Amino acid sequence: MFNPLALVGQITLSALAEIGRLSRFAGTAIYSIFMPPMYWRHVLQQMWLIGYNSLPVIGLTALFTGAALAQQIFVGGSRFNASSVVPGVVVIAIVRELGPVLGGLMVAGRVSSAMAAELGTMRVTEQIDALVTLSTDPFKYLVAPRLVAAVLTLPLLVIVANIIGVLGGFLIGTERLGLNAGTYLKVTVDFLEQTDVISSLVKAAVFGFFIALMGSYHGYHSRGGAQGVGKATTNAVVSAFIAILLSNLIITVIVFGDGA
């Protein structure tokens, strides 16, 4: 007979086993980063693929989000005669949350899937096994460069996203909502604090780690031919999204838990 408790137990044990495998994979990957040699040419190549190729989607997402956010805050603030708070709320929302989170999600959508597809194809075509045969550590050759590149590149992308997001709010605020440009910029600078910028960059680095980790993990353990590669790609994106949102909550609570 169908036993719901047994089903819950089975799901729990499967989830714990998957977390254990992922933790072991992450530990091995981190260890390989600090053990020579490091394939810097691969790191630079991955930084180009992750960073430069993600700029268009990052820029457009940030621009439209900043503009829409300013419009919504102006409408809501006007109900309480508080439309002057638009610049301050926009810069805080963009830098603290929307810049790193939306940027991380957009990069995860294209980078985690690409990594999983690439490594998954290498796995099912036995190219990874060939590296082992040639006495080349797959973690150092394939995984470590991707992790290093993502951790270094995501903060740069988030800086760009933050700037463009604030610019989007500035453009809609001054051109459509009638806010004074000088006052807008002054309020933006006054409201922005060092803690906001640092937390944004820390989030970006953590998100970059999870993006590369999930893409590499699911691709590395891909099985079952083309169907397995497709499943690995989907799992990589979903896992990266969940990791980004969860880590964002944890960092936010740690940094701003006192209500600052």
N, C-alpha and C positions, 0 to 999 in steps of 0.2 A: 504493500500500500504506500501511497505518497506520504512522505514524512517531511513536513515543512522544517522541523528542527534539524533534520539531517541535511536538508538542502542549504539551510543557513550555515551550518557547520562546514559543509563542503565549500561553499563560496568563501567563507572566512579563511579557511586553510589555504585555498588557492590564492587568495589575495595576499596573505602573509608570505606564501612561497614566492610569489612574483615580486613582492617588495624586497625579499631577501636576495633574489637573483639580481635585481636592479641595484641594490646596495653593494653587492659584491662587484658587479660590473663597474659601478662608479668608483669604488675604492681602487680597483685595478687601474682604471683610466687615470685617476688622480696620481697614483703612484708612478705611472709611466711618464707623466708630465715632468716630474722632478728627477727622473733618471735619464742620463745622457744615452744616446744622442737625441737631440730634438730636430725634427725635419722642418727647418724654418722656411724653406721654399714652399712646402705644403701649407704652412701656417699663413704665409702671405697670400697664397692662392685662395685659400678659404676665406681670408679677410676680404679679398676682392669680391668673391662670390656672395658672401653674406652681406657685406657693407654696401659697396657701390651699387650692386644690382638691386638692393632693397630701397635705395633712396627714393625712387619715384613713388612707390606705394606708401612709404613712410611720410613723405612730404605731403601728398594729397590727403592722406588720412588725417594728419595733424592740422592741415589748413582748414579743411571742411569742419572738423570737430571743433576747433577754436572759434570759427565763425558762428557755427550753430549754438555753441555754448554761450557766447556773448549775447546772441539774440534771445535765447531763453532766459538768461539771467536778467536782461533788461526788462523783458515782459513781466517776469515775476517780481523784480524789484520795484517796478513802476506802481504795482498795487499797494506798496507801502511807502511810496515816495523815497525809495532807496536805490534808484537807478545808478547813482554814483558809485555803487559798490561793484559795478561790472568789471573794471580793470583788475581789482584786487582778487575777486573770486575767480576770474578767468585764469590769472597767472598761478594761483595756488592750485586750482583743480588740474590745470595742464601739467605743471611741474611735479606735483606730488603724485598724481594718479594717472590721468588720461595719457600723458606723454609716454611714460614707461610701459604702462599696461597695454594700451592700444598698439604702441610700437612693437612690444614683445609679441603680442598676438599676431600681428600682421607678419612679422618676421618668422614666427613659428609656422604659420600657414604655408610659407614658401620654402623655408630652409629645413625644418624638421622633415617635411615630406620628401624633399630632394635628397637629404642625407640618407633617410631610410630606404628610398628607392635605389640609390647608388650602392650602398653597402649590401642591401638585400639582393641586388642583382649579382654583386660580386660573390655573395655567399652561395646562391643557388647555382652559379656557374663555376664554383669551386676555385675562384681566384684567391679567396682568403686562405683556403687550404694550401694553395700554391705558395703563398707568402711564408707560411709556416715551414713548408718543405725547403724553402730557400733561406731558412734561419732568420727570417725577418719577423719581428714582433708585430702582429696586426694592431695591437693597441697603440704602440708608438707610431706606427706608420699611418694608420687610418683614423683612430679615435682621438689621440692626444692633440694632433694639429687642429682638429675641428673644435675641440673644447677650448683650447687656447684662443683660437681665432674668434669664436663666438663671445667669449668673456671680454676680449679686448675691443671688439667691434660694437657690441650692443650699446655701451655707454656713449660712444660717438654718435650712433644713430639716434639715441634718445635726446642728446643735446640738440641735434638738428630738429627732431620732432618738437621739442619744447619751444625752440625759437620760432619755428613756423607756426605752431599752434597759437602762441601768443600774438604773432603777426596776424593770423586770421582773425582773432578777436579784435585786434587793433583796427584792422581794415573795416570790418563790419560796424564796429563801434563809432568810428570817426566818419565813415562815408555814408552810412545808412541811418545810424541811430542819433547822429548829431552831437556826439561827445567831443569835447575839445581834445585835440591831439596832444598838446603839451601836458595837460592835466592827466590824460590817460597814461602817458609814459611815466609821469612822476608817481602816480598811485601804484603803477605796476612795480616800479623799482622799490618803493617804500614797503610794499607788502611782501615782496620776495625776500626770503631769509636764507642764510647759508645752509641751515638744516634741510630746507626744502630741496636744494640742489644736490646736497650730499646723499640724501635718501633716494632721490631719483636715480643717481648714478649707481648706488649700491643695488637698487632694484634691477637696474639694467644689466649689471654684471651677473647677478643671480639668475635672471631670466635667460641670459645668454648661455649660461652653464646648462640650465635645464633644456633649452632648445636643442643644443648639440647633444646632450646626454640622451634624450629620448629618441632623437633621430638615429643616433649611432646604435643605441641599445636594440631597438626594434629591427633595424636593418641588419645588424650583426647576427641576430638570432632568427632571422627569417628562414622559413622552411616551406617547401611545397611548391616550388616553381613560381610561375607568374602570379598565380592566385595568392601565394604566400607573400610575395612582394607587395601586392596591393593591400593585403591585410596589414602588413607591417607599416606601410605608409599611413594608413588610416589611424592605426593605434599610436603611431608616433605623434601625429598632430593632436589627437585627443589628449594623450598623456601630457604633452607639452602645455596645452591650454590649461589643464587642471593644475599642473605644477606651478604655472605662472600665477594663476589666480590665488592658489593657496599660499604660496610664498609671499605674494603681494599683501595678503591679509596679515600674515605673521609679521612682516617687516613694518607695516603700517602701525600695528598694535604696539610693537616694541619701540618705535621711534616717536610716535605721536599718542601713545597710550595715556599720557598725562593730560591730554587736552590742549597741547600747545598748538 
